[in-house]
Amino acid sequence: MHAKFLGAAGMFAIAAMLAGPAMADKTKIDFWFGNTGDIAKRVQEQCDRFNQSQSDYEVVCTSQGSYDASLQNTIAAFRAGKQPTIAQVSDAGTLDIMLSGAFYPANKLMKDMGYDVDWNDYFSGIKSYYATSKGDMYSFPFNSSTPLLYWNKDAFAKIGKDQAPATWEEAAEDFKALKAAGYTCPLGFNISRDEIWQFGEQVLAVAGEPVASKRNGYDGLDAELVFNKGTWVKFIKDLKGWYDNGEAVLKSKETGQTFVEAFAAGDCQVILTSVGDHGNIGRTAKEGMNWGVAMLPVYAGTERKHSFVGGASLWVLNGKSDAEYKGAAAFFNFIAKPEEALTWSTVTGYIPVRNSGYDYLVKQGFYDKAPYAGRELAIKSLTASPATADSLPGIRLGGLLQIRQEMANGLQAIFINNADVQTSLDEAAARGNQILRRFEQTYKGKQLP
Amino acid sequence: MRAFGSRSKAASPSQSPLPQAGEGEKIRPTQLMEKRATFSSTTIGLVFIAPMLLLIFVFFYWPSGQALYWAFTLEQPWGGGNQWVGLQNFQQLLSDPVYWNSITRSLVFGLASTAIAMGVALVLALFTDRELRFHRAYRSIFVWPYAIAAPALGLAFRFILAPEAGLLSVLNSIWPNIWNPALDGKDAMIAVIVAFSWKYIGYNFIFFLSALAAIPRSLIEAAAMDGAGPARRVVDIQLPLLTPTLFFLLVINITESFQDSFGIVDIMTQGGPARATELMVYKIYFDGFKGLDYSGAAAQSIILMGLVVLLTIVQFRFIERRVHYK
């Protein structure tokens, strides 16, 4: 019995020794991400394509369930010394990891591993969102999107229009006309944390107004929220007016139908949502329904600025071996190919992140064909104005998710409890500022890179 | 009170002759005393309890200690270090009226869901115990809800209670706008209370049913022969004999309602509309796991733990007096 056991153990040891060198040929690296459902499948396919394209590395891609869960699991793993090599971090978690020093900067990684990356190939709006104040890229933009206005062409034809509203004034007229024409939900919307992105941050972005001082936080951790002082107050008052007139209707999971579903079903005529939903709506739209997309409206007389990129970027974490870093660099090199950008944009609704990828898609006639036509507007929206020294690159605030929650709570007080608009937004800003001060104190002595 | 005390005294002689009959009788402390085999060495005792102590240390004292430490610091989520801030986290919380509102809401939620979960479970258990038709089927079916994970439960109830498309939308078609948890804070609170209670009805049901089965049949039959109807027997015999179980479940239900509700809230309402369902434990979950504010969440956990400990002490101090274990 004893001898047998020893024999078996010996066999295992020999097997392990034999297998050892064979396994070492392929370096395994872990990649954790937060997307789920169809997008998770598409990420997995991309990983498979990389694994088949070469024989030195194997990337193991694991969906963690959601952006929040992925970040949480990555942090827990990092603190226990068991982190993946590559981790996806969404816009809301960017500042925390940027200040943590827990990563291998993307630009340094590629240089160290012998790749020459043209960082200026990235769309300036996308690059500036993730870059440091010196323009260094610490992470790779991955799944990128921006919001668009979706409109039902059939319904607009009924009110004698063949184009989407370009200004909020025009939109107000259209909502009124649609309501008069018998439509029960001219604008479908919601006011949870998730919609602050398009109804708050992006509405202000295209208007060229800040959410917070210090260029939305890019110039220092001591930024303060200012969304309660400008156009947004007027916008929320308008939105509340449309809501009170029955021209804007709350549609959410809680009411039983999200606004995206309501638009696809033809129940709501206008919605604001990510270009990432373009594919989904195309697949689920009611048969024969004519619909299109447009850039977010601005108020009349306002010069349109570029919208912000949403989604997530890929970070390489500290504490891994050189071989693993080589694998990570090879993976990044692979997904940056224009052919990959085409496949990625075809199977998801996400946009290409580089000019070369976009040009390749245009050359392939991607944007001429029916299911994809319109998505070029996302690029147009992201590049509507040049990135200059004093323009707003994006939003870089600590505790961004909690701040969005405070803004959502403010909106809910306004729309559901009929609280005063200015008072509620002031309170949301004050509570948000407390979160910012806590964040600043937590990272006392650290400088924004 | 005096009346039921004397009855339970009357009950004991008929119980004691057949304690080992194995009819689900629990071994009582006194019996344990009589039959205890004594170990002379404390080492053996320590060895026996060591694995359990280790488990409790790893899964309770260690994390609690960590939370307690973090509550007095500002901790960087990625582990870049922290700094001691003393009571600042607590001061910020306790000076925030919104936080006090969430404490009130948690109490309302805890008391309401405990009352519903225990009340309904007790009624169901009493009926099942009376061996009404299909009681065997009920016995298994009523236990199922407890086995359902909170998110799945939340999803199901979100669908059932959705005002426009759910099963309850019928109500709105008869009386417009009578039910809308998406827009009405009270309705949203009712929705999460119902979902949470539904889960714990199954849990409480098991305990009530086994406790009822442990009540000697002879007692019930004697009462029936004396002319007591089913309702009278419940009030005068079964309920007094159930008090240990009632008390145990009260403590467990209140504790769980403060700790186990975040999954349901997260799926059904995310704390909304307008904070109407923002319970203490949901705020901890949100600030800590989503907002990465580890220290703020830790301080809130300490306050929540204090509150639960306080409530438990109150229950032991004032309610346990009325419990008769024998």
Interface residues (C-beta under 8 A of the other chain):
Chain A: D68 L71 Q72 I75 F78 R79 G93 D96 I97 L99 S100 G101 A102 S192 R193 L250 S252 K253 E254 T255 G256 Q257 G399 L401 Q402 Q405 A408 N409 Q412 A413 I416 N417 R431 Q434 I435 R438 Q441 T442 Y443 K444
Chain B: L74 E75 Q76 P77 W78 G79 G80 N82 Q83 V85 Q92 V98 R158 F159 A162 P163 E164 A165 G166 S169 N180 P181 A182 L183 D184 G185 A188 M268 T269 Q270 G272 P273 A274 R275 F286 D287 F289 K290 G291 L292 D293 S295 G296
